[in-house]
Amino acid sequence: QSESFSVLPRIDVNGTDFPQTQAMHEFAILHPSALVTSEWSDNAVASPGETKTLVVSITNDGDTELVHPQLTFTPPSALVDAALLKSLNPEGTYKNNVLVIPVADSLEKNSSQSISLYIPIQQYPEGNENLTLQPPLQLQAQLPNREQPFISKKTSPTLSIGTQLLLSSESRYYTNEGDQIGRGPLPPQVGEQTKYWAFITIRNTTSKVRDVTFTAHVAPGTTWTGRTSVQKGQSISYNPTTRTISWTGGSLQAFETIGLYMELSITPESAQVDSIPTLLTNMAVQGQDTYTNQSVSRSVSELSANLAQDKKGLSKGIFVTE
């Protein structure tokens, strides 16, 4: 489309009018436009530590060429792993928390181009309850014979980021305050019974979790004494046939932390001299994220009597002696 502009100058000399040659110029009027759409490749749900693919489609629906179009993505650092984002999208440039990816050398009228953005979610995303990621996108391109660039800003679909259950364990003979809760010789001695306490901590993060359960196995050579304590849910149960510990806790609210505590005993044999006894194996917690409706779980392979967080007990010795 174009418009014409004409000028007819006249010169007046002492009341006499002298018409001049008419000047005419035709201006091209550009209507640049781009349709930018995006969608998550599989579903709009992510787990912490997961990499999601955002497929962005760009269609030049204007009346002029878009030269060197590029897509700009500014990720929130609390939710997106910036270092991994850079390595997963090597065709782009990353600077000052902005990822710029070239779309094409040129995008002609009525032509389209799709690109994929690989977005890694932080292993431990930060924020309030029920996290969402809705990354803003900006398309920028040069126009033929124009200095002013064409810019189009869009918002991508919402991605729901789920919670995670964190599981940690420690063996104890003394509390942090120095009170003795274990019994028997320390370091443990062959043929003598030593009792420890296992402290299990379950921490939920950003969304409510229902149907929370914990299981573990009592290690060979370790005895279940039956003494337990819980901060929430049912009492801890023990199946002597399978040597399995079980606990059901109902629901955990976002950012809720609870503890499970159990006494375990060992009576070392000669073959265990100079070793650290194992108390529990195959510890696992699992539940259902009520925000994303995904299963969440975490496991720890074993808990030994290493008293790693018990400084007083550690100073007395942890290796089995004669």
Number of C-alpha atoms within 10 A of each C-alpha: 8 8 9 9 9 10 11 10 11 12 11 9 8 6 7 8 10 10 11 11 9 10 10 10 10 10 10 10 11 15 10 19 18 23 14 21 16 18 17 18 12 9 11 18 19 20 22 17 15 13 19 21 17 21 16 20 17 20 18 20 17 17 16 18 22 25 19 15 22 20 22 19 17 18 20 15 14 13 22 23 20 22 12 15 20 20 13 15 17 10 12 19 14 20 9 6 14 16 19 20 21 17 24 16 12 15 21 16 17 13 14 17 13 14 17 17 20 17 22 23 24 19 14 17 22 14 12 12 16 17 17 17 19 13 17 15 20 16 22 22 24 18 18 13 6 9 8 10 15 17 16 16 12 14 13 18 16 14 19 18 23 27 30 28 24 19 20 16 20 18 27 26 25 21 16 12 7 12 10 13 13 20 14 16 15 20 18 27 22 19 13 13 16 20 24 21 24 23 17 19 15 20 17 19 24 24 25 23 29 18 15 21 17 22 19 21 19 24 21 13 13 18 18 21 12 12 11 16 15 16 12 16 16 13 15 20 14 19 12 11 6 9 16 19 19 19 20 18 19 14 19 24 15 18 16 16 17 15 15 20 19 19 21 24 19 25 19 23 15 12 9 16 16 13 15 18 23 18 26 24 19 15 23 20 21 21 25 20 24 17 18 19 13 16 17 18 18 16 18 16 10 16 23 18 25 20 23 13 15 17 15 18 22 19 11 12 16 21 18 22 18 14
